[in-house]
Amino acid sequence: MRIETRLKRSAAYGIGKQMADAVYVHIQYEHVLPQGPLTKAKKLLPKKFVYNIVKYNQSEKKISFIYSPDFDKANEPLVGPYVVVHFDGTVRQYPNKRSEPMVYHHKWLMVGEDYTGFSIEKAKKRSADTYDLHVNKYKIGYKSYWDGVLRRNSLPK
């Protein structure tokens, strides 16, 4: 059964979670992003840095390489350590030692229909089930806040 949701993948790239001027894609789909800036940025990554999500932001002239340790397993995967490479060559690494973990919502937007790491249809259903929940848009990305929203609405983590 195909799940319909109001959410759509990036119109500019065909794949990706579009948020304002930034688009998030799984590493398997980084080929849809502009290759010039991506290739240059990847050359500047610290050796041995592992990532599975790429955030491309043309207007801010930067690309972030992010590791999400539970991307395929969690409904709302964690945001882990990341590296930001600015188009001018500036590189900043963030070990993600936040006191409050952050999560991604609607992860299926970051991948194509052919992705096999998790069930796209189950992820779309999760989006449909959680899309209209009353949330504080400034806190929705915080894991503890999101866990509370799920608990109040009797939804599984």
Salt bridges, closest charged atoms under 4 A:
GLU30 OE2 - LYS42 NZ 2.56
GLU60 OE1 - LYS62 NZ 2.95
GLU76 OE1 - ARG126 NH2 2.81
GLU113 OE1 - ARG2 NH2 3.48
GLU113 OE2 - ARG9 NH1 2.85
GLU113 OE2 - LYS124 NZ 2.91
GLU121 OE2 - ARG2 NH1 3.67
GLU121 OE2 - LYS124 NZ 3.92
ASP129 OD2 - LYS125 NZ 2.82
ASP132 OD2 - ARG6 NH2 2.48
ASP147 OD2 - LYS143 NZ 2.85
ASP147 OD2 - LYS157 NZ 3.71
